[in-house]
Amino acid sequence: MQVTIYTHKGEESRKMELPDEIFNLEWNPDLVHQVFESMRSNARANTAHTKDRSDVRGGGRKPWRQKGTGRARHGSRRSPIWVGGGVTFGPRNERNYSKKINKKMRTKALFTVLSQKLRDGQVLFIEGIADAVSGKAKDMLALLNALEKVSGFETINTKKHNNIFMLTPEPSEEVKRSARNIYHLTLRDVRNANTVDALNYRYLIIADPEKSIEFLQAKLQKK
């Protein structure tokens, strides 16, 4: 499969052959959903915690005798129906949300999403980013504005939080500083690419395609 590589000015530079094992996989919704939900579950902090009747203070003795007072019977001030008592069925931090997902499934799900986004015309390959930015946000914004000239990417610079996800191998400090204050752009090292990020963003920019794809192919070697 051949794709066009663009410069940081939005101009066609050359053609490149993409590996089919990464960018030409059939859509597998069951696999992608399973990996996506597993990764989201594994990322849960699980900090919500309430005290049940065994955790709250007080209630060492029966509030009043069982019979003869005219009041309802009670055995402890720690009962959930008392003010200051325990919480019934509240969240507990002992719950384990983690789900096991093997490396082969994670890798294939990521490549399946990359293949589908490429078919949908949402993946853009560019080169020369390091030469186009000097650590200032205006340089990166100028680059994104230039990419609007590419057919199919006229709305790439829309100011939405999850509009652009940029993958680059070993980003320099200048590239990181240029991207960090741009609201609708998220920059990641290609080695940390995952299914959740690939699905959460509309457009995917892959910088320095040869090196980036080399890192992606390394995931196949580790399976």
Rosetta blueprint (number, residue, H / E / L):
1 M L
2 Q E
3 V E
4 T E
5 I E
6 Y E
7 T L
8 H L
9 K L
10 G L
11 E L
12 E E
13 S E
14 R E
15 K E
16 M E
17 E E
18 L L
19 P L
20 D H
21 E H
22 I H
23 F H
24 N L
25 L L
26 E L
27 W L
28 N L
29 P H
30 D H
31 L H
32 V H
33 H H
34 Q H
35 V H
36 F H
37 E H
38 S H
39 M H
40 R H
41 S H
42 N H
43 A L
44 R L
45 A L
46 N L
47 T L
48 A L
49 H L
50 T L
51 K L
52 D L
53 R L
54 S L
55 D L
56 V L
57 R L
58 G L
59 G L
60 G L
61 R L
62 K L
63 P L
64 W L
65 R L
66 Q L
67 K L
68 G L
69 T L
70 G L
71 R L
72 A L
73 R L
74 H L
75 G L
76 S L
77 R L
78 R L
79 S L
80 P L
81 I L
82 W L
83 V L
84 G L
85 G L
86 G L
87 V L
88 T L
89 F L
90 G L
91 P L
92 R L
93 N L
94 E L
95 R L
96 N L
97 Y L
98 S L
99 K L
100 K L
101 I L
102 N L
103 K H
104 K H
105 M H
106 R H
107 T H
108 K H
109 A H
110 L H
111 F H
112 T H
113 V H
114 L H
115 S H
116 Q H
117 K H
118 L H
119 R H
120 D L
121 G L
122 Q L
123 V E
124 L E
125 F E
126 I E
127 E L
128 G L
129 I H
130 A H
131 D H
132 A H
133 V L
134 S L
135 G L
136 K L
137 A H
138 K H
139 D H
140 M H
141 L H
142 A H
143 L H
144 L H
145 N H
146 A H
147 L H
148 E L
149 K L
150 V L
151 S L
152 G L
153 F L
154 E L
155 T L
156 I L
157 N L
158 T L
159 K L
160 K L
161 H L
162 N L
163 N L
164 I E
165 F E
166 M E
167 L E
168 T E
169 P L
170 E L
171 P L
172 S L
173 E H
174 E H
175 V H
176 K H
177 R H
178 S H
179 A H
180 R L
181 N L
182 I L
183 Y L
184 H L
185 L E
186 T E
187 L E
188 R E
189 D E
190 V H
191 R H
192 N H
193 A L
194 N L
195 T H
196 V H
197 D H
198 A H
199 L H
200 N H
201 Y L
202 R L
203 Y E
204 L E
205 I E
206 I E
207 A E
208 D L
209 P H
210 E H
211 K H
212 S H
213 I H
214 E H
215 F H
216 L H
217 Q H
218 A H
219 K H
220 L H
221 Q H
222 K L
223 K L
